[in-house]
C-alpha cells in the first residue's frame, strides 16, 4: 500500500553533511508530486529520532524515513522496535522472549558515509531510487539480531556484529575522528599490521541446513524463494502474499522458541568473529561479508576466521572486493545460525572485574534511557575506561608469549578485543545474540536480478558508478 503521510528525520551531520540538501532537492519534490505529505524533523542531537519515535504520538503516519547513514537508520530501528514492544507489553531485555513484529515501515534515503543497509536491500545507494521505493510502497521484511549481556538488551543489529579485526578497526578509528571517513582506511591498515588474534569460545544454534546454506551460492534477490518460504514458516496463520498484514503474537512462531536444539561449541584463537543478518554488501565490497546471506529467513551467518599468518588474512580480506570465495580458505568457516554466544576463556579477565561489570551494566541501562546521550560518547567513554585494561591490564597477569607480529603499531598486544555492532562499540565482551525473523519492514523490494556495481558510462564523474540513471 502506498504511504500517504510520512515522518522524516534528517541528519544534517552525517556523511558529507548534505542530508538537508539531498532531501530538499531530490526526495521532497518527488514526494510532493506523488501527493505524499511529510512531517520533517532535522535532528540536532544523537538519538533524537529514536526518542521521538518512542515517546511522541505516531497516529496517522504510514512510515518513518531517515535521511542519513547507517547510524541514523539504527536510531529509527531501535525506536520502532522499542515502541512496538512497549505497546505489546513485552520486555526487550529478556533474550528468550518472542518479539512482536513491527508494522510501521522504515524508509532509507542514503546520505551517509557507507549506507550499507540501503545498498544491501536496494542494490544501489541513490536517493532518487530509494524515494521511488517509498512512494510505490514497496515492502521488504528484514531480520534483526538482538544483542544481550546477561539480562540486558545492549543493541539491535541488522548488518554486522564483529569481534576482533572489525572491532579493533572501529576502536582505532575513534582515536582519529578528525580524519573524517578516511579514518577507516587508516585504521584498517594499522589494525592489519598489528596482526592480532584473540582467544574465545563461540557457541551457536545451527539453522536447518535443508532450507539454505551460506555456501550454496544463492543470492538473496527480489522475490527470494528462501525468504518467501520463511514467511510461511514464521507466520503460518497469516497471508504471506500480503505486504500490509498486521501480525499478532499468536500468529508469530520462531523455531528457537519451539525446539531450541543443541548448541555447538568452538574454542580457539580467532582473527575475527562476525555475525551478519544480511550480505552486508557495499560499493567497496559488492558481494559483502556473506554473499549468500538472506534478508528475511530468520537466520544469520556466523563467520569464524581462525588465527593465521598476515598474508593469509590479507588474502581473505582482498576476496571481499572481488568474486572469489572468501570462505574457501583453510582457516575460515561459516555457519548459518539462529543464535550465538561468545565468552572468554577462564582467567582471561580478572575476577575482580565482576563487581565493576555489574556497575557497568547499571550505567549502560541508565545511559540508554537518558535523553540526549549519544552512542558515540558511550563508545568513546568505554574506550577510555578500557584503555588501561587493553594496554596495561596484563601487568596483573603472567606475560604470555605471542607468535604473531604486533610491534609495528603497538607496544603490547591486548588480550581482549571489542565488539563492533553496526558501527558502534559495545561495552561488554561476553554477549548473546538472537536472530528475530522479519522483525521490521523497509520501503524496499530487495536487490533486483542483474543489479550491481557498474561504472558510469555517461561521463558523470559525480555518480562514481552508483547512479541508476547511468547504468
Secondary structure per residue as TSV (DSSP state, phi and psi in degrees):
chain	resnum	aa	ss	phi	psi
A	1	X	-	360.0	134.1
A	2	X	-	-72.4	136.7
A	3	X	-	-72.9	150.8
A	4	X	S	-110.4	-30.2
A	5	X	E	-142.5	130.1
A	6	X	E	-125.1	150.4
A	7	X	E	-106.8	113.4
A	8	X	E	-110.1	128.5
A	9	X	E	-113.0	129.0
A	10	X	E	-115.0	127.0
A	11	X	E	-94.6	106.8
A	12	X	T	-76.9	-5.8
A	13	X	T	-110.3	-8.3
A	14	X	S	-74.4	153.9
A	15	X	T	57.6	-123.6
A	16	X	T	-95.6	20.1
A	17	X	T	60.5	39.1
A	18	X	-	-116.4	20.6
A	19	X	H	-59.4	-46.9
A	20	X	H	-63.5	-43.5
A	21	X	H	-63.8	-43.4
A	22	X	H	-62.4	-41.6
A	23	X	I	-68.5	-45.3
A	24	X	I	-69.6	-35.8
A	25	X	I	-93.0	-27.8
A	26	X	I	-112.6	-46.9
A	27	X	I	-85.9	-49.3
A	28	X	H	-57.9	-44.7
A	29	X	H	-60.1	-37.1
A	30	X	H	-68.9	-40.6
A	31	X	H	-63.2	-38.9
A	32	X	H	-65.9	-41.7
A	33	X	H	-63.0	-32.4
A	34	X	T	-83.4	-3.4
A	35	X	T	74.7	26.6
A	36	X	-	-100.6	124.4
A	37	X	E	-87.5	146.6
A	38	X	E	-137.2	131.2
A	39	X	E	-96.2	116.0
A	40	X	E	-102.7	132.6
A	41	X	E	-123.9	116.7
A	42	X	E	-90.4	112.3
A	43	X	E	-70.8	146.9
A	44	X	-	-114.6	-8.8
A	45	X	S	-152.3	160.8
A	46	X	T	-66.7	146.1
A	47	X	T	70.8	6.3
A	48	X	H	-64.3	-41.6
A	49	X	H	-65.2	-43.5
A	50	X	H	-60.6	-46.3
A	51	X	H	-65.2	-37.0
A	52	X	H	-61.9	-46.3
A	53	X	H	-66.1	-36.6
A	54	X	H	-70.6	-32.6
A	55	X	H	-116.3	-23.8
A	56	X	S	-89.3	164.0
A	57	X	-	-74.1	128.1
A	58	X	-	-114.9	7.9
A	59	X	T	-60.6	132.6
A	60	X	T	98.8	-14.6
A	61	X	-	-89.4	135.9
A	62	X	S	-93.5	-7.3
A	63	X	E	178.5	165.3
A	64	X	E	-118.5	142.9
A	65	X	E	-129.3	137.7
A	66	X	E	-112.8	137.1
A	67	X	E	-111.0	98.5
A	68	X	E	171.4	-154.9
A	69	X	-	-105.4	-158.3
A	70	X	H	-65.8	-31.1
A	71	X	H	-65.1	-40.9
A	72	X	H	-67.8	-39.7
A	73	X	H	-61.3	-39.3
A	74	X	H	-61.1	-36.7
A	75	X	H	-61.8	-46.5
A	76	X	H	-64.8	-39.0
A	77	X	H	-59.9	-49.1
A	78	X	H	-65.8	-36.3
A	79	X	H	-67.1	-47.2
A	80	X	H	-66.4	-44.5
A	81	X	H	-65.7	-45.4
A	82	X	H	-60.7	-42.7
A	83	X	H	-63.7	-42.1
A	84	X	H	-64.1	-41.9
A	85	X	H	-70.3	-35.8
A	86	X	H	-60.6	-47.0
A	87	X	H	-68.3	-26.4
A	88	X	H	-87.9	-5.7
A	89	X	T	72.0	29.7
A	90	X	-	-106.0	149.1
A	91	X	-	-95.0	119.8
A	92	X	T	-70.0	-21.1
A	93	X	T	-79.1	-13.6
A	94	X	-	-84.9	110.8
A	95	X	T	-68.9	-12.5
A	96	X	T	-95.9	-6.2
A	97	X	S	-75.1	146.6
A	98	X	-	-89.2	110.2
A	99	X	-	-72.2	148.6
A	100	X	-	-78.4	124.9
A	101	X	-	-60.8	147.4
A	102	X	-	-94.8	134.1
A	103	X	-	-90.9	-24.1
A	104	X	S	-75.8	118.9
A	105	X	E	-74.6	152.6
A	106	X	E	-116.8	131.4
A	107	X	E	-111.8	147.3
A	108	X	E	-125.4	117.3
A	109	X	E	-106.1	106.9
A	110	X	E	-65.6	129.0
A	111	X	-	-153.1	27.4
A	112	X	S	-109.6	-162.4
A	113	X	S	-83.5	-42.9
A	114	X	-	-114.7	-42.7
A	115	X	-	54.0	48.3
A	116	X	H	-64.0	-42.4
A	117	X	H	-64.0	-42.3
A	118	X	H	-63.3	-45.9
A	119	X	H	-63.8	-39.4
A	120	X	H	-76.3	-16.6
A	121	X	H	-109.2	-16.2
A	122	X	H	-117.5	-35.3
A	123	X	S	100.8	-2.0
A	124	X	S	-159.0	149.5
A	125	X	-	-102.8	85.1
A	126	X	-	-138.2	119.6
A	127	X	H	-58.7	-36.1
A	128	X	H	-66.8	-45.1
A	129	X	H	-60.1	-45.5
A	130	X	H	-64.1	-38.8
A	131	X	H	-64.8	-38.4
A	132	X	H	-65.4	-38.2
A	133	X	H	-61.6	-38.2
A	134	X	H	-66.8	-44.8
A	135	X	H	-62.6	-43.6
A	136	X	H	-66.7	-29.6
A	137	X	T	88.2	27.8
A	138	X	-	-59.5	148.8
A	139	X	-	-133.2	116.8
A	140	X	E	-120.1	112.6
A	141	X	E	-68.1	152.7
A	142	X	E	-142.7	132.0
A	143	X	E	-73.8	149.4
A	144	X	E	-132.5	137.8
A	145	X	E	-102.7	125.6
A	146	X	E	-95.1	134.6
A	147	X	E	-111.4	122.5
A	148	X	E	-121.4	149.8
A	149	X	E	-125.2	113.8
A	150	X	T	55.9	-118.4
A	151	X	T	-108.3	33.4
A	152	X	E	-127.4	128.8
A	153	X	E	-73.6	125.8
A	154	X	E	-94.8	-53.6
A	155	X	E	-159.5	168.0
A	156	X	E	-106.3	151.3
A	157	X	E	-140.8	146.9
A	158	X	S	-123.7	-20.5
A	159	X	S	-112.7	-57.7
A	160	X	-	-145.4	130.3
A	161	X	E	-120.4	105.2
A	162	X	E	-126.7	136.1
A	163	X	E	-119.3	145.8
A	164	X	E	94.6	-120.3
A	165	X	H	-56.4	-50.6
A	166	X	H	-69.7	-30.2
A	167	X	H	-70.6	-40.7
A	168	X	H	-65.7	-38.6
A	169	X	H	-61.0	-45.8
A	170	X	H	-65.2	-42.8
A	171	X	H	-62.6	-41.3
A	172	X	H	-66.2	-38.2
A	173	X	H	-66.6	-27.4
A	174	X	G	-65.4	-21.8
A	175	X	G	-80.2	-11.8
A	176	X	G	-129.7	41.2
A	177	X	G	-63.1	-23.3
A	178	X	G	-65.4	-16.7
A	179	X	G	-81.8	-10.7
A	180	X	T	74.0	-154.4
A	181	X	T	-58.9	-23.2
A	182	X	H	-63.0	-18.9
A	183	X	H	-64.5	-26.6
A	184	X	H	-70.6	-39.9
A	185	X	H	-64.8	-45.4
A	186	X	H	-62.7	-46.5
A	187	X	H	-65.7	-34.9
A	188	X	H	-62.6	-41.3
A	189	X	H	-66.1	-44.0
A	190	X	H	-62.9	-43.9
A	191	X	H	-66.3	-40.2
A	192	X	H	-63.2	-43.9
A	193	X	H	-65.5	-27.0
A	194	X	H	-68.9	-27.2
A	195	X	T	52.5	51.7
A	196	X	-	-90.3	154.0
A	197	X	-	-140.6	157.8
A	198	X	E	-135.9	145.0
A	199	X	E	-82.8	147.7
A	200	X	E	-177.5	166.5
A	201	X	E	-119.2	122.0
A	202	X	E	-109.1	124.7
A	203	X	E	-118.1	142.6
A	204	X	E	-149.6	153.8
A	205	X	E	-97.7	111.4
A	206	X	E	-67.2	146.4
A	207	X	-	-83.8	169.2
A	208	X	-	-66.9	114.1
A	209	X	T	-69.5	-14.3
A	210	X	T	-76.2	-20.1
A	211	X	T	-82.2	-50.7
A	212	X	-	-163.3	168.2
A	213	X	-	-143.2	145.8
A	214	X	T	-69.2	-6.3
A	215	X	T	-111.7	15.0
A	216	X	S	-87.7	1.2
A	217	X	-	59.0	28.0
A	218	X	-	-105.5	113.8
A	219	X	-	-80.5	146.9
A	220	X	-	-84.3	103.0
A	221	X	-	-113.1	175.3
A	222	X	T	-56.7	129.9
A	223	X	T	77.8	26.4
A	224	X	-	-55.0	129.2
A	225	X	H	-65.4	-42.8
A	226	X	H	-62.2	-44.4
A	227	X	H	-67.7	-37.5
A	228	X	H	-64.8	-43.5
A	229	X	H	-66.9	-31.9
A	230	X	H	-67.3	-33.1
A	231	X	H	-61.0	-42.8
A	232	X	H	-66.1	-32.1
A	233	X	H	-77.3	-40.0
A	234	X	H	-76.9	-31.5
A	235	X	-	-126.2	71.2
A	236	X	T	-64.4	-22.5
A	237	X	T	-102.9	5.4
A	238	X	S	-107.6	168.1
A	239	X	-	-84.5	105.7
A	240	X	T	-64.2	-22.3
A	241	X	T	-83.2	-10.9
A	242	X	-	-85.1	134.7
A	243	X	S	-93.2	-6.8
A	244	X	S	-122.0	22.3
A	245	X	-	-64.7	143.5
A	246	X	-	-103.0	115.9
A	247	X	-	-93.8	137.9
A	248	X	-	-107.0	159.0
A	249	X	T	-56.3	-31.5
A	250	X	T	-69.5	-24.5
A	251	X	T	-83.6	-22.9
A	252	X	-	-90.3	129.9
A	253	X	-	-136.1	113.0
A	254	X	-	-96.8	134.9
A	255	X	H	-59.2	-36.8
A	256	X	H	-66.3	-27.0
A	257	X	H	-80.6	-24.2
A	258	X	H	-85.5	-51.2
A	259	X	-	-143.6	98.3
A	260	X	-	-65.5	-37.1
A	261	X	-	85.9	-172.0
A	262	X	-	-96.2	137.6
A	263	X	E	-81.4	141.3
A	264	X	E	-104.9	134.2
A	265	X	E	-117.0	135.5
A	266	X	E	-132.5	126.5
A	267	X	E	-114.6	153.4
A	268	X	E	156.5	-167.7
A	269	X	E	-107.4	132.9
A	270	X	E	-125.4	140.9
A	271	X	E	-73.4	-39.3
A	272	X	E	-159.9	148.7
A	273	X	E	-123.7	120.9
A	274	X	E	-130.4	140.8
A	275	X	E	-128.5	125.6
A	276	X	E	-134.2	140.0
A	277	X	S	-96.7	2.1
A	278	X	S	-148.2	177.9
A	279	X	-	-64.9	-24.5
A	280	X	-	58.4	37.0
A	281	X	-	-74.9	155.8
A	282	X	B	-155.8	169.5
A	283	X	T	-54.8	-33.4
A	284	X	T	-79.0	-25.5
A	285	X	B	-130.9	82.0
A	286	X	T	-57.1	-29.5
A	287	X	T	-98.3	-16.1
A	288	X	-	85.3	-173.9
A	289	X	S	-66.3	-39.0
A	290	X	-	-138.0	93.0
A	291	X	T	-57.3	-29.4
A	292	X	T	-96.2	10.2
A	293	X	-	-69.2	150.0
A	294	X	-	-110.9	149.9
A	295	X	S	-76.6	-30.0
A	296	X	S	-145.8	47.1
A	297	X	S	-110.0	5.3
A	298	X	S	77.3	17.4
A	299	X	-	-133.7	167.0
A	300	X	E	-130.4	163.2
A	301	X	E	-106.2	121.9
A	302	X	E	-97.4	120.1
A	303	X	E	-113.5	120.9
A	304	X	E	-114.0	119.9
A	305	X	E	-111.0	109.0
A	306	X	E	-76.6	166.8
A	307	X	-	-57.5	131.0
A	308	X	-	-151.0	175.5
A	309	X	-	-75.4	163.1
A	310	X	H	-60.2	-41.6
A	311	X	H	-67.7	-34.3
A	312	X	H	-64.5	-42.4
A	313	X	H	-68.1	-36.0
A	314	X	H	-62.4	-39.1
A	315	X	H	-62.0	-40.6
A	316	X	H	-62.6	-46.3
A	317	X	H	-64.9	-40.0
A	318	X	H	-65.7	-31.0
A	319	X	G	-68.2	-14.2
A	320	X	G	-71.3	-18.3
A	321	X	G	-96.2	-2.8
A	322	X	S	-135.1	-163.7
A	323	X	S	-97.1	4.2
A	324	X	S	-70.2	150.0
A	325	X	-	-76.1	110.0
A	326	X	T	-72.3	-13.3
A	327	X	T	-90.2	-9.5
A	328	X	-	-86.8	57.6
A	329	X	S	-137.0	145.4
A	330	X	T	-65.8	-21.2
A	331	X	T	-101.9	10.0
A	332	X	E	-119.6	135.6
A	333	X	E	-139.0	148.9
A	334	X	E	-134.2	140.4
A	335	X	E	-134.5	139.7
A	336	X	E	-89.1	123.8
A	337	X	E	-133.2	166.8
A	338	X	E	-111.7	-21.1
A	339	X	E	-157.9	153.6
A	340	X	E	-141.2	138.1
A	341	X	E	-120.0	142.2
A	342	X	E	-129.8	132.6
A	343	X	E	-139.5	157.0
A	344	X	-	-89.5	153.1
A	345	X	-	-64.3	153.2
A	346	X	T	-56.9	133.7
A	347	X	T	85.7	-0.6
A	348	X	S	-70.5	-32.0
A	349	X	S	-122.1	151.5
A	350	X	-	-64.5	138.8
A	351	X	T	-65.1	-23.8
A	352	X	T	-73.5	-7.7
A	353	X	H	-78.5	-9.7
A	354	X	H	-61.5	-42.0
A	355	X	H	-65.7	-40.5
A	356	X	H	-63.9	-35.0
A	357	X	H	-65.1	-39.2
A	358	X	H	-61.7	-41.4
A	359	X	H	-65.2	-35.3
A	360	X	H	-66.6	-38.6
A	361	X	H	-62.1	-45.5
A	362	X	H	-61.4	-40.7
A	363	X	H	-65.5	-38.7
A	364	X	H	-65.6	-42.7
A	365	X	H	-61.9	-41.0
A	366	X	H	-69.5	-35.4
A	367	X	H	-67.0	-40.7
A	368	X	H	-71.3	-17.4
A	369	X	H	-101.2	-2.7
A	370	X	S	-95.0	132.9
A	371	X	T	-67.9	143.7
A	372	X	T	84.8	-1.8
A	373	X	-	-88.6	126.3
A	374	X	-	-89.3	148.4
A	375	X	H	-65.6	-32.7
A	376	X	H	-62.8	-41.8
A	377	X	H	-67.3	-34.3
A	378	X	H	-64.8	-43.3
A	379	X	H	-62.2	-45.5
A	380	X	H	-67.2	-38.3
A	381	X	H	-65.8	-40.5
A	382	X	H	-62.6	-40.3
A	383	X	H	-64.6	-38.1
A	384	X	H	-65.2	-41.2
A	385	X	H	-68.6	-32.0
A	386	X	H	-88.3	-6.7
A	387	X	H	-56.3	-47.9
A	388	X	H	-66.9	-37.9
A	389	X	H	-65.6	-40.7
A	390	X	H	-76.8	-28.5
A	391	X	H	-101.5	-32.0
A	392	X	H	-130.1	0.5
A	393	X	G	-64.1	-20.2
A	394	X	G	-72.8	-7.4
A	395	X	G	-64.6	-23.1
A	396	X	G	-87.4	-6.4
A	397	X	S	-120.1	170.1
A	398	X	-	-73.8	138.0
A	399	X	-	-71.4	125.0
A	400	X	-	-94.6	147.5
A	401	X	-	-75.4	143.5
A	402	X	-	-124.0	131.1
A	403	X	-	-103.2	21.9
A	404	X	S	-126.3	156.1
A	405	X	-	-72.7	130.3
A	406	X	-	-146.0	0.3
A	407	X	T	-80.2	-12.4
A	408	X	T	-69.4	-36.1
A	409	X	T	-123.7	-10.1
A	410	X	-	-153.3	154.8
A	411	X	S	-80.2	-22.6
A	412	X	S	-152.1	134.5
A	413	X	-	-76.8	128.7
A	414	X	-	-69.9	149.9
A	415	X	S	-86.9	-17.0
A	416	X	-	-131.6	137.1
A	417	X	-	-95.5	-167.8
A	418	X	-	-127.0	161.8
A	419	X	E	-93.9	132.6
A	420	X	E	-100.6	111.1
A	421	X	E	-112.9	97.4
A	422	X	T	51.3	42.8
A	423	X	T	87.4	8.0
A	424	X	E	-124.2	143.9
A	425	X	E	-86.5	128.5
A	426	X	-	-83.9	144.8
A	427	X	S	-84.3	3.1
A	428	X	-	-127.4	150.6
A	429	X	S	-97.7	-42.9
A	430	X	S	-89.5	115.8
A	431	X	E	-136.0	163.9
A	432	X	E	-124.9	128.8
A	433	X	E	-117.7	133.9
A	434	X	E	-128.1	137.3
A	435	X	E	-93.7	125.6
A	436	X	E	-106.4	114.1
A	437	X	E	-68.2	127.8
A	438	X	E	50.3	48.2
A	439	X	E	-74.2	-33.0
A	440	X	E	-128.8	168.1
A	441	X	E	-130.1	137.7
A	442	X	E	-108.9	155.7
A	443	X	S	-78.2	81.7
A	444	X	-	-161.3	173.7
A	445	X	-	-133.0	9.9
A	446	X	-	88.0	172.2
A	447	X	-	-76.2	130.0
A	448	X	-	-72.6	146.5
A	449	X	T	-62.4	125.0
A	450	X	T	95.5	-11.5
A	451	X	-	-74.2	148.3
A	452	X	-	179.6	-172.3
A	453	X	-	-88.3	108.6
A	454	X	-	-121.1	159.6
A	455	X	-	-85.9	144.6
A	456	X	-	-76.7	129.5
A	457	X	-	-106.8	9.2
A	458	X	S	-97.8	4.6
A	459	X	S	83.2	10.1
A	460	X	-	-88.6	106.6
A	461	X	T	-73.4	-23.7
A	462	X	T	-75.3	-24.3
A	463	X	S	-77.5	-22.0
A	464	X	T	52.8	36.1
A	465	X	T	78.4	5.5
A	466	X	-	-107.9	-1.3
A	467	X	-	-86.5	122.5
A	468	X	G	-69.8	-16.3
A	469	X	G	-73.0	-15.0
A	470	X	G	-122.2	20.0
A	471	X	-	-105.1	360.0
